[in-house]
Amino acid sequence: MSLDAVIFLISAVVAVFGATMMIAQRNPVLSVLYLILSLVAQAVLYVQLGALFLGAVLIIVYSGAILVLFLFVIMLLNLRGSEDLGEGSGPMSKFSKYILAILFVVELILVVRTG
């Protein structure tokens, strides 16, 4: 099996999984995040077909702008009612947040230095 077939199969499975989970979610924020996952997998398929511009437009315009606006509107309207945001109060969740923040800052520094 060639590398192109493997990339196609993985991105097709991820796209179908993201679309299915987008419909199955009751939480609108998670639904938007699964839609972004599905669109990114579809962009990989377009790039693999040679439509680089269409893949870039799908990422930049849809995932980068429109769906982020959807996410902000959903969060501002608070459509979930009395549900909380699901933030864990345990020490591991706070620890993992600090580790992720440090990793993102290190990654940003490395990108700025090499660019």
N, C-alpha and C positions, 0 to 999 in steps of 0.2 A: 504494500500500500504506500503510495507516495505521500510526501509531506503536504501537498496541496489537498489531498483527500482527507488527511487527518485534521488539518485546519478547518476544512469545510464541515466535517462531521462535528467537531467540537463546537464551533460557532453556531451551527444549526441547532444543536441540542441546547446550548445556552440561550439562544433566541426563543426557542419554543418554551423552554422552562421559564424564562422571564415573562413571556406573554401569559402563560398559564397562571403563574403566581400573581401577576398583576390583576387578573380577573378574580382569583380566589381570595385575595386579601380583603379583610374587613377594614383594616387601617388604611386611610387614604395616603398617608405619608409613605408607608411601605409600598403601596401600589405604585406611586410615582417613582420610587427608587427601582422597583422591578422593571418599570417601563424604560428607565434609563439603561438598565442592564440589557434589555432586549434590543434597544436601539444601537447600543455599542456593538453587540454581536452582529446585528444586521450591517453595520458599517464595515466590520471586518469582512463580511461576505462581499460587499460592494468593492472593497479594495482588492480582494482576491480575484474578482472578475475583471479588474483593470479599470474600474470607474473610480479613480482616486478622488476626483472633485466631488462626486456624489457622496462618497464615504466621508470626506472632510466636512461637507455641508451638513450631513446627518449628525455628526458629532458636534460641530460648532453651533449650528443654528438650533437644532432640536434639543439635543442633550444639554448644550451649554446655555441656551437662552430661554427657550419656551418652557421646558420642563422645570427649570429652576424657578421661573416665575410661577408655574403651577404649584411648586412646593412652597414657595413663600405665601401664596394666597391661601393654600390649605392651612398652613401654620397660623396665619393671621386670623383666619375665620374660626379656627379651633373647632372643626367639624366633628371632632371625636367626642364632644360632650364632656362628661365628667371623668373620662379616663385620664390617667396621668401620662406623662411622657415615657414611662417605662425606664426611668433612670434608676440604676441600682444604687443602693445605699451601702453596699458592702465595701470592705477595704480593697478587695481585688479589682472592683470596677474603677475605683479612684486611682489605684496603682496603674492599671492598664491605660487610663486616660493620660496620665503623666508620661508613661513610656511612649505612647503614640505621639504626643505633642513633641517630645524630645526628638523622636525619629523624623518627624516632619520638618522640624527646624534644621536638623543636620542635613536632610535631603535638600532643603532650600539653599543652605550654605554651599553644598557641593554643586548644585546646579548653577548658582551665581558664579562660583569660582571657575568652573569649566566653560561657561558660556562667555 
